Amino acid sequence: MEKVRRLYRSNKDRVLGGVCGGIAEYFNVDPVIIRLLWVLLVLAYGVGILLYLIAWIVIPLKPKRK
């Protein structure tokens, strides 16, 4: 049986809202790469800020393990 992966905002690797850290955990890449991509979106098109805010609202915070 395959384990279901879910996208969450990161609890441990967060600078602002944990969005980039959560996306990096989901894709198993370095969070710095994701953050650089967000910066490029902001500088190139200006939509990066809006996308980040939407992701911050839509993506749930990772639940704490008991």
N, C-alpha and C positions, 0 to 999 in steps of 0.2 A: 504494500500500500504506500502510495506516495504522500509525503508530507506536504501540506498546503502552505505555501509561502504567502505572507501578507505584508503589505506596505504600511509601515508605521513611522512616525517621527521618532528620532532617536532620543533616548534619555541620557545617554552617556557622551555622545559625540555631537554636541550642539554648540553653536555660536550664537545664533539668534533664536530660531524656533525649532531646530532639530530636523528641518526638512531635508537639507542636503545630506546630513548624517544618516537619516533614515533611507533615503534613496541609495546612498552608497552601500549601506548594509544590505539592501534588497538585491542590488546588482553585484555585490561582493567586489567593489572597487574602492580605491582610496577616496575619502571624502573631499580631499583637496581638488581632485579632478572634477568632481561635481560642482564644487564651489566656483572653480574657474569657468566652467561652462555657464553657470548662472551670471557671472560677471560679464562674460562675452555677450550673453543675451541682453543684458541691461545696456551695455555700451553700443551694441550693434543695432538693436531694434527698439529698445526701451520697454519691451513687454516683459522683461525678466522680473521686474518689481511686481507687476500685476500677477504674473504666474506664481511667484513666490508667495504672495499674500493669499491667493486662492488655495495653493497647496497647503499652506499653514492652517487654513480653516477646514479644508476637506480631509486631509490625512490625519487619522487619529494618533494620539500619543501612545507609544508602546506600553502595554500594561506591565506593571511590576510583577516579578516572579515571587511566589511565596516560599 
